[in-house]
Amino acid sequence: MLVAVTEAVARYLADQSVSADDPYQRVACPVNIRTEDQKGILGNQVSAIFPRLPAFPIDPLNDIMLSWQKRSESNASKKYRL
Protein backbone atom coordinates (compact mmCIF):
# COMPACT_ATOMS: atom_id res chain seq x y z
CA MET A 1 0.00 0.00 0.00
CA LEU A 2 2.79 2.42 0.85
CA VAL A 3 4.35 1.81 -2.55
CA ALA A 4 1.12 2.82 -4.28
CA VAL A 5 0.89 5.97 -2.14
CA THR A 6 4.53 6.78 -2.85
CA GLU A 7 4.00 6.55 -6.60
CA ALA A 8 0.73 8.51 -6.43
CA VAL A 9 2.38 11.37 -4.50
CA ALA A 10 5.32 11.45 -6.91
CA ARG A 11 3.04 11.52 -9.96
CA TYR A 12 0.76 14.16 -8.46
CA LEU A 13 3.66 16.46 -7.64
CA ALA A 14 5.14 15.96 -11.12
CA ASP A 15 1.78 16.60 -12.82
CA GLN A 16 1.30 19.79 -10.80
CA SER A 17 4.90 20.91 -11.51
CA VAL A 18 5.48 21.17 -7.77
CA SER A 19 9.07 21.21 -6.62
CA ALA A 20 9.35 20.05 -3.02
CA ASP A 21 12.14 21.42 -0.84
CA ASP A 22 12.61 17.95 0.57
CA PRO A 23 12.58 14.96 -1.81
CA TYR A 24 10.68 13.04 0.89
CA GLN A 25 7.19 13.77 2.15
CA ARG A 26 5.27 12.58 5.19
CA VAL A 27 1.82 11.14 4.61
CA ALA A 28 -0.81 10.00 7.09
CA CYS A 29 -1.45 6.27 6.89
CA PRO A 30 -4.26 4.65 8.93
CA VAL A 31 -3.33 1.62 11.02
CA ASN A 32 -5.58 -0.90 12.77
CA ILE A 33 -4.58 -1.14 16.44
CA ARG A 34 -6.86 -3.99 17.47
CA THR A 35 -5.30 -6.89 19.29
CA GLU A 36 -6.05 -10.49 18.32
CA ASP A 37 -8.51 -10.90 21.21
CA GLN A 38 -10.48 -7.82 20.08
CA LYS A 39 -11.38 -9.19 16.65
CA GLY A 40 -15.11 -9.08 15.96
CA ILE A 41 -15.83 -6.39 18.57
CA LEU A 42 -17.79 -3.40 17.27
CA GLY A 43 -16.20 0.03 17.02
CA ASN A 44 -13.14 1.34 15.25
CA GLN A 45 -9.73 1.25 16.82
CA VAL A 46 -7.52 3.09 14.41
CA SER A 47 -4.38 5.13 14.76
CA ALA A 48 -2.04 6.63 12.19
CA ILE A 49 1.58 6.43 11.23
CA PHE A 50 3.35 9.16 9.31
CA PRO A 51 6.00 7.47 7.18
CA ARG A 52 8.53 9.56 5.27
CA LEU A 53 8.12 8.50 1.65
CA PRO A 54 10.02 9.53 -1.47
CA ALA A 55 8.21 12.17 -3.51
CA PHE A 56 10.03 11.43 -6.74
CA PRO A 57 9.37 8.77 -9.38
CA ILE A 58 11.53 5.66 -9.09
CA ASP A 59 11.24 2.18 -10.50
CA PRO A 60 8.76 -0.16 -8.73
CA LEU A 61 11.32 -2.54 -7.19
CA ASN A 62 13.35 0.32 -5.76
CA ASP A 63 10.07 1.90 -4.65
CA ILE A 64 9.19 -1.18 -2.61
CA MET A 65 12.65 -1.45 -1.08
CA LEU A 66 12.90 2.26 -0.24
CA SER A 67 9.41 2.35 1.31
CA TRP A 68 10.23 -0.74 3.40
CA GLN A 69 13.51 0.83 4.53
CA LYS A 70 11.85 4.10 5.54
CA ARG A 71 9.09 2.26 7.41
CA SER A 72 11.68 0.16 9.22
CA GLU A 73 13.64 3.29 10.16
CA SER A 74 10.46 4.91 11.45
CA ASN A 75 9.58 1.85 13.54
CA ALA A 76 13.12 1.62 14.91
CA SER A 77 13.12 5.28 15.97
CA LYS A 78 9.90 4.75 17.96
CA LYS A 79 11.57 2.07 20.09
CA TYR A 80 14.00 4.59 21.52
CA ARG A 81 11.67 7.50 22.24
CA LEU A 82 10.99 8.41 25.86
Residue pairs with C-beta under 8 A, 6 or more apart in sequence:
1 29
2 29
2 51
2 53
2 67
2 71
3 60
3 63
3 64
3 67
5 27
5 29
5 53
6 53
6 54
6 55
6 63
6 66
6 67
7 57
7 60
7 63
9 25
9 27
9 53
9 55
10 54
10 55
10 56
10 57
10 58
11 57
12 18
13 20
13 55
14 57
20 55
22 55
23 54
23 55
23 56
24 52
24 53
24 54
24 55
24 70
25 52
25 53
25 55
26 50
26 51
26 52
26 53
27 50
27 51
27 53
28 48
28 49
28 50
29 48
29 49
29 50
29 51
30 46
30 47
30 48
31 46
31 47
31 48
31 49
32 45
32 46
33 45
33 46
33 47
34 41
34 45
38 45
49 74
50 74
51 67
51 70
51 71
51 74
52 70
52 73
52 74
53 67
53 70
54 63
54 66
54 67
54 70
58 66
